[in-house]
Amino acid sequence: MSNGLANKTYISTGQMLILMFHFLLGNAVIINMDNQYDRNTWIVQMIAMAIGIVLFRMYTYTAEMFPGQMLTTYARQLIGKTGGTVIGILYIVFFLYLTSRNLRDETELVRVSILEKTPSLVVAFLMVICTIYVLWLGFEVLARTGQVFIAVIILVMILGNTLLVLSGSIHLEELMPVMSQGVKPVLMSAIRERLAFPYGEMICFMMFVPCVKKPSQLIKAGYVSILAGGIVLVEVAILNVTVLGTSITERSIFPLLSTFANVQLSEYVQRPDVIVLMSIIIGDFFKVALFFYAVVVGISDVFGLPYRKALIPCGILVLLWSQIGATSLSEHFEFGRLSLIYIHPLFVYVFPCLFFLMALLRRSRGRSGNFEET
């Protein structure tokens, strides 16, 4: 670990689990990233969740070979100093891109929902300031903040589901027929889109291994968070279709907000989507903050710069990138779909598989060496 991270701050396994849960929901719970959001999306989510557990285990297997080291550190040991440094820099740029992308998602969500006349730059600037402030205080502060807000998220989920049931808005017959076009389209959608987003993006947490008090329990925390977050995403997919129907869900930019906008119990209980919006903003804030922290600790590790000195320059870069990365919301989402096909696989499948194979080779050589000595 670099000198910039010499003053280690540790968080508990429970705190890491909560951060993972916030991360998985983030913008995945709200944005319609599928080219065709249909009645089988909940099955797609279940398949992606199952494969996501295997994918996360591959990430942690490599990390186990290098206790207390982050991804950019053990990349240099596996690939070599030059090659590992190049890959580390590529990951920093990738996390920087995802930070700006999630910031744009959150900005557009706020503008479309409640601040229509406010310039997106103003909204994004305020969010970046909040993120920098929390990360300046330290990763432990971010983890404790996650503990506070997890209660709010759970309360909103319980309240939202209760209101939907009581209002009679759920029509389960919308889920039929199941897989009318066969299994192949479902599998392709799960692997090409829903696996990388959000489960593949959990490669980000390999940057936080040195921050966990008991790194061996990181695997268990990942499993629990993937199951919990995956179940919520499956439920959201079911609610969107059963409340809105497939045609409206496909056309909606933020289908979950449209789902809860339909809830109306009486003249006193209307538009609970505002409460849901608050919880979504909270979740996406943590995803932005975690990607942001991965960027600055990666810079600290690769270039030996204290991570606090990188916060403001990276904040400015993220702010500008989020604004100029796409000229419109439709272009932003279209580039996101292309990214899942052409950019994400390199960082969530190809490089991790390379690390995994080299870790296996390294372990097998170690065992054969011990056998020969014996």
Buried (B, 14 or more C-beta within 10 A) or exposed (E): BBEBBEEEBEBBBBBBBBBBBBBBBBBBBBBBBBEEBBBBBBBBBBBBBBBBBEBBEBBBBBBBBBEBBBBBBBBBBBBEEEEBBBBBBBBBEBBBBBBBBBBBBBBBBBBEBEEEEEEBEEBBBEBBEEBBEBBEBBBBBBBBBBBEBBEEBEEBBEBBEEBBEEBEBBEEEBBEEEEEEEEEBBBEBBBBBBBBBBBBBBBBBBBBBBBBEEBEBBBEBBBBBBBBBBEBBBBBBBBBBBBBEBEBBBEBBBBBBBBBBBBEEEEEEEEBBEBBBEBBBBBBBBBBBBBBBBBBBBBBBBBEBBBBEBBEEBBEBBBEBBBEBBEEBEEBBEBBBEBBEEBBBEBBBEBBEBBBEBBEEBEEEEEEEEEEEE
